[in-house]
Amino acid sequence: MDVDLPALAIILIVFQVADAIACIGPIAPIKVALDAVDCPPRIRRLLPFVKLDSAIGLTIGLWVPILGALTIVALVVYFLVAIAFHVRARDTVINTVPAAVMLVFVVVVGALSYFPAV
């Protein structure tokens, strides 16, 4: 593997795959969160694919770090948009925290795993 701290990247990859699977239904907590921010059905249908694609990009990025870095940038945008959805819907801070935590984690993974290898 060509990235620094691949274990950190693998944690993010596993999370993205699990989240993609959870969004297929979606499971109850995700449905409640999507309802709370008035996420349109057309976007809901795309979420499992976006999350799975990010996991694929991060996985290939373990050997092709530039792809992993680009995927990190895309995930930063994704989580900024997710936070914007929460703010727009005037959702509670506690409901916004998961997206904010994931944003921070994605930035950390990028800074410690993918970007140093580019």
C-alpha positions as CSV (number, residue, x, y, z in Angstrom):
1,M,0.0,0.0,0.0
2,D,1.2,3.4,-0.9
3,V,-0.6,5.5,1.7
4,D,0.5,6.5,5.2
5,L,-1.6,5.0,8.1
6,P,-3.6,2.6,5.9
7,A,-5.5,1.4,9.1
8,L,-7.1,4.8,9.5
9,A,-8.2,4.7,5.8
10,I,-9.5,1.2,6.2
11,I,-11.7,2.3,9.2
12,L,-13.2,5.0,6.9
13,I,-13.7,2.5,4.1
14,V,-15.5,0.0,6.4
15,F,-17.7,2.8,7.7
16,Q,-18.7,4.0,4.3
17,V,-19.6,0.4,3.2
18,A,-21.7,-0.1,6.3
19,D,-23.4,3.3,5.9
20,A,-24.1,2.4,2.2
21,I,-25.8,-0.8,3.3
22,A,-27.7,1.0,6.1
23,C,-29.0,3.5,3.5
24,I,-30.4,0.9,1.2
25,G,-33.6,0.4,3.3
26,P,-32.9,2.8,4.9
27,I,-32.7,1.6,8.5
28,A,-35.0,3.5,10.9
29,P,-32.5,5.9,12.4
30,I,-31.3,7.0,9.0
31,K,-34.8,7.4,7.7
32,V,-35.7,9.5,10.7
33,A,-32.6,11.7,10.1
34,L,-33.4,12.0,6.3
35,D,-37.0,12.9,7.2
36,A,-35.8,15.5,9.7
37,V,-33.8,17.4,7.0
38,D,-36.4,17.0,4.3
39,C,-34.0,15.0,2.1
40,P,-35.8,14.6,-1.3
41,P,-36.5,11.0,-2.5
42,R,-34.3,11.5,-5.6
43,I,-31.3,12.2,-3.3
44,R,-32.2,9.3,-0.9
45,R,-32.0,6.8,-3.8
46,L,-28.5,8.0,-4.6
47,L,-27.0,7.8,-1.1
48,P,-26.1,4.1,-1.1
49,F,-24.4,4.5,-4.5
50,V,-22.5,7.6,-3.4
51,K,-21.3,6.0,-0.2
52,L,-20.3,2.8,-1.9
53,D,-18.5,4.7,-4.7
54,S,-16.6,6.6,-2.0
55,A,-15.6,3.3,-0.4
56,I,-14.3,2.1,-3.8
57,G,-12.4,5.3,-4.4
58,L,-10.8,5.1,-1.0
59,T,-9.9,1.4,-1.4
60,I,-8.3,2.0,-4.8
61,G,-6.7,5.0,-3.3
62,L,-4.7,2.8,-1.0
63,W,-2.6,1.9,-4.1
64,V,-3.3,5.1,-6.1
65,P,-3.2,7.8,-3.5
66,I,-4.3,10.6,-5.9
67,L,-7.6,8.8,-6.3
68,G,-7.9,8.5,-2.5
69,A,-7.1,12.2,-2.1
70,L,-9.8,13.2,-4.7
71,T,-12.3,10.9,-2.9
72,I,-11.4,12.6,0.4
73,V,-12.2,16.0,-1.2
74,A,-15.5,14.7,-2.5
75,L,-16.4,13.4,1.0
76,V,-15.5,16.7,2.5
77,V,-18.0,18.3,0.1
78,Y,-20.6,15.6,0.9
79,F,-20.4,16.2,4.6
80,L,-20.5,20.0,4.2
81,V,-23.7,19.6,2.2
82,A,-25.1,17.2,4.9
83,I,-24.4,19.8,7.5
84,A,-26.0,22.5,5.3
85,F,-29.1,20.3,5.1
86,H,-29.3,20.1,8.9
87,V,-28.8,23.9,9.2
88,R,-31.4,24.6,6.5
89,A,-33.9,22.4,8.2
90,R,-33.1,24.0,11.6
91,D,-32.4,20.5,12.9
92,T,-31.0,20.1,16.4
93,V,-27.3,20.3,17.1
94,I,-27.3,16.8,18.4
95,N,-28.7,15.5,15.1
96,T,-26.0,17.5,13.2
97,V,-23.1,16.1,15.3
98,P,-22.7,12.8,13.3
99,A,-22.1,14.7,10.0
100,A,-19.7,17.1,11.7
101,V,-17.8,14.3,13.4
102,M,-17.6,12.4,10.1
103,L,-16.3,15.6,8.4
104,V,-13.6,16.0,10.9
105,F,-12.7,12.2,10.6
106,V,-12.6,12.5,6.8
107,V,-10.2,15.5,7.0
108,V,-8.0,13.6,9.5
109,V,-7.9,10.5,7.3
110,G,-7.0,12.7,4.3
111,A,-4.3,14.6,6.2
112,L,-2.7,11.5,7.7
113,S,-3.3,8.9,5.1
114,Y,-3.8,10.0,1.5
115,F,-2.4,13.5,1.1
116,P,1.1,12.7,2.4
117,A,1.3,10.0,-0.2
118,V,0.4,12.2,-3.1
